[in-house]
Each structure stands twice: as structure tokens, then as C-alpha cells.
């Protein structure tokens, strides 16, 4: 147990945990938006299940590091650019995220409630709810593979100790479990933030597609743009709240 006294180990663990949390932001946003389509009483279980799948996926990929690193081997060329197994996963994941985020924006803007059954029969409504629940979990599982693959490859480049990587993944998912609910509730309570988050996912999808073809975009640029947009929207929300409060006060007087 003396290795636990090594400060370098704890520094590596802290840095990798922080990195896993940062890389998991887009995953949390995706989960929060999809879970918002479910009834209130099923959202917590969907969040827990979705993030648990993310943790299991990352641990499984860590357990098969040789296979994961083998995904970087070129399979064929497109316009003189070598395409590896990792590139194919990123391309398919980016296309799926692009489609899903665009579809959710359309539903949000057009206010289409496509998943509500046109009947009040309790059994039919329950069956539709169960179908929606597992459809959302399936979509989360698909994107978990994409987000986890990039996360694991990044982790391998930072640390060469499998146990530190596994501990960092578990710790990061634990933090995300606590953060997912308040983030989801905030996004769900503010439609403009939800559309902004979906636009962020569209941008992430485009970046994944670009990376599949060798165009690397540092995530710091993406998160900086998103942080700036959120700051502007926070000011808009504050301004709208002040105007509403002023109207309510004037109507009372």
C-alpha cells in the first residue's frame, strides 16, 4: 500500500479525473436533454442508468486497451487521408449526434410532442412510456461509446497505470451523477438554454466528423465559445426576469 503515498500518483489521478469530467460535459448535456423528454418520475433513473452505461463503457474500453489502440491503425484511404477504426467510430457518432441534435432542435422550435400517444388508455400510455425510456437509453448508449472512446484514448496518453485510469473514470462519473440532475433541471426550465445546448451538440457533432478526417479542433475552443454564449444568455435571462418583475410590480400598484 506504500504506492498510495506517492504524490505523483495522486497528481495524475486528480488531473485525469478533472479531464474526464471536462470531456464528459457534452455527454451530460446530451443525457440531460434526452431525459427531459421523459416523465418527471423516470428522469432520475434514466440519468443514473445513462451515466452508469458511460462508466461501464469506459471501464470496458480500458480493459481492452490493446484493441482500443489498435483502432488507430489505418484501414483505407479517402482523398489521401488514412481512415482508421477510431475515425469510423467518430464519423458515425458525429453523424448521429448531428442528426439527433438537429431533430431535437426542430421538435423544440416547432413544439411537436411526437412521443405522446393519441389515447388515454393507461396500458397504451405505459407501453409508450416504456418504449420511449428504452429508446432514450439506447441513444445514450450509442453516444457513450463515441465519447468514451475519445476519453479513453486521451487518458492513455496521460497515464500509463490502468488502475489510476479506472479510479479516475469512476470518480468522474460520480461527480457527473451529482451534476446531471441540476444541469438537467436548469436546461429544462429555460427553453433558450436548451436550444443553445442543442446547438452546442451540433457543433460537437461537426467537430467529431472533422476529427474523423484529420481536422483536429481543440476542445478548449469549443468550451470557450459555449461559455461565452451561456454568459450572454444568462444576461438575457436576468434582463427578462427584471422586466417581468417590473411589469408585475406596476400591475399590483
KALIN-V789895 format. One line per field, one symbol per residue. ss: DSSP state (@ for helix, = for strand, . for the rest). burial: + if it has 24 or more other ideal C-beta (glycine too) atoms within 12 Angstrom, else -. A space follows every 50 residues. Layout:
BEGIN
ss: ???
burial: ???
END
This chain:
BEGIN
ss: .@@@@.@@@@@@@@@@@@@@@@@.@@@@@@@@@@@....@@@@@@@@@@@ @@@@@@@@@@@@@.@@@@@@...=====..====@@@@@@@@@@@@@@@@ @@@@@@@@@@...........@@@@@@@@@@@@@@@@@@@@@@@@@@@@@ @@@@@@@@...@@@@@@@@@@@@@@@@@@@@@@@@@@@@.@@@@@@@@@@ @@@@@@@@@@@@......@@@@@@@@@@@@@@@@@@@@@@@@@@@@@@@@ @@.
burial: -----------++--++-++++++++++++++++++++---++--+++++ +++++-+++-++--+--+--++----------++-+++++++++++++-+ +-+++-++-------------------++--++--++-++++++++++++ ++++++-++----++++++++++--++-+++-++-+++-+-+++++++++ +++++++++-+++-----+--+---+---+--+----------------- ---
END
